[in-house]
Amino acid sequence: MEAVFIYVTAPSEEVATSIARPVVEEGLAACANILRGMRSIYRWQGRIEEAEETVLILKTRAALFDALAARVRDLHPYECPCIVALPLAAGTPDYLRWILGETAPSSTA
């Protein structure tokens, strides 16, 4: 399947928005969902850390992962941001066509 969801974590809703808007405007993602209120417990540099984070889900085509990940890295304040592609096992044809159509080369500004 050509469409994927890109899962990204951010330190705040403001940061997630500052990443989401440009990647959608640039045609790297068709849509961005911002979900506040996630609590993360993780190991970082040998210590257990705990933080409030915001989840950012970007809908795009698999072929754009590298370009999208590079752009997210440019906009993200974390040293090692979570940027992973989640494959879609299935989806309604019209929704998947919409994702692919909005991320097609001709749809970029």
C-alpha positions as CSV (number, residue, x, y, z in Angstrom):
1,M,0.0,0.0,0.0
2,E,1.4,3.4,-0.9
3,A,-0.2,5.4,1.9
4,V,1.3,5.5,5.4
5,F,0.8,7.2,8.7
6,I,3.8,8.9,10.2
7,Y,3.9,8.9,14.0
8,V,5.8,11.8,15.6
9,T,6.0,12.9,19.2
10,A,6.5,16.6,20.2
11,P,7.0,18.4,23.5
12,S,3.9,20.5,23.1
13,E,0.9,21.2,21.0
14,E,2.6,24.4,19.7
15,V,5.6,22.5,18.5
16,A,3.4,19.9,16.8
17,T,1.5,22.6,15.1
18,S,4.7,24.3,14.0
19,I,5.7,21.0,12.3
20,A,2.3,20.1,11.0
21,R,1.4,23.3,9.1
22,P,4.5,23.5,6.9
23,V,4.6,19.8,6.0
24,V,0.9,20.0,4.9
25,E,1.4,23.3,3.1
26,E,4.5,21.8,1.3
27,G,2.5,18.8,0.1
28,L,4.6,16.3,2.2
29,A,1.5,15.3,4.1
30,A,-2.1,15.4,3.2
31,C,-3.3,15.8,6.8
32,A,-1.9,16.2,10.3
33,N,-3.7,15.1,13.5
34,I,-2.5,16.6,16.8
35,L,-3.4,14.7,20.0
36,R,-2.5,16.4,23.3
37,G,-2.0,14.9,26.6
38,M,0.2,11.9,26.0
39,R,2.4,10.9,29.0
40,S,5.7,9.3,28.0
41,I,8.1,7.3,30.2
42,Y,11.3,6.5,28.5
43,R,15.0,5.8,28.9
44,W,17.3,8.6,27.7
45,Q,21.0,8.8,28.2
46,G,21.0,6.2,30.9
47,R,18.1,7.8,32.9
48,I,14.4,7.1,33.2
49,E,12.5,10.2,32.1
50,E,8.9,11.2,32.2
51,A,7.2,13.9,30.2
52,E,4.0,15.2,28.8
53,E,4.1,15.1,25.0
54,T,1.8,15.6,22.0
55,V,1.3,13.1,19.3
56,L,1.4,14.2,15.7
57,I,0.1,11.8,13.0
58,L,0.9,12.7,9.4
59,K,-0.9,11.0,6.5
60,T,1.3,10.7,3.4
61,R,2.6,8.3,0.8
62,A,5.4,5.9,1.6
63,A,7.7,7.3,-1.1
64,L,7.7,10.7,0.7
65,F,9.0,9.3,4.1
66,D,12.6,10.4,3.7
67,A,11.7,13.9,2.6
68,L,9.1,14.2,5.3
69,A,11.3,12.9,8.0
70,A,14.1,15.3,7.0
71,R,11.7,18.2,7.1
72,V,10.3,17.1,10.5
73,R,13.9,16.9,11.8
74,D,14.6,20.4,10.6
75,L,11.5,21.7,12.5
76,H,11.8,19.6,15.6
77,P,13.5,20.7,18.8
78,Y,14.4,17.1,20.0
79,E,17.9,15.8,19.5
80,C,16.4,12.4,18.5
81,P,12.8,12.8,17.6
82,C,10.4,9.9,17.1
83,I,9.6,9.8,13.4
84,V,8.3,6.4,12.3
85,A,6.1,5.2,9.4
86,L,3.2,3.0,10.3
87,P,2.0,0.8,7.4
88,L,-1.7,0.8,6.6
89,A,-3.1,-2.7,6.2
90,A,-6.3,-1.4,4.6
91,G,-8.4,1.6,4.1
92,T,-11.4,2.8,2.1
93,P,-10.4,3.4,-1.5
94,D,-11.7,7.0,-1.6
95,Y,-9.7,8.0,1.6
96,L,-6.5,6.4,0.4
97,R,-6.9,8.2,-3.0
98,W,-7.4,11.4,-1.2
99,I,-4.1,10.9,0.7
100,L,-2.2,10.0,-2.5
101,G,-3.8,12.9,-4.4
102,E,-3.0,15.5,-1.8
103,T,0.7,14.4,-1.7
104,A,1.2,14.0,-5.5
105,P,3.9,16.2,-7.0
106,S,1.3,18.4,-8.8
107,S,-0.5,19.1,-5.5
108,T,2.6,20.8,-3.9
109,A,2.8,24.6,-3.7
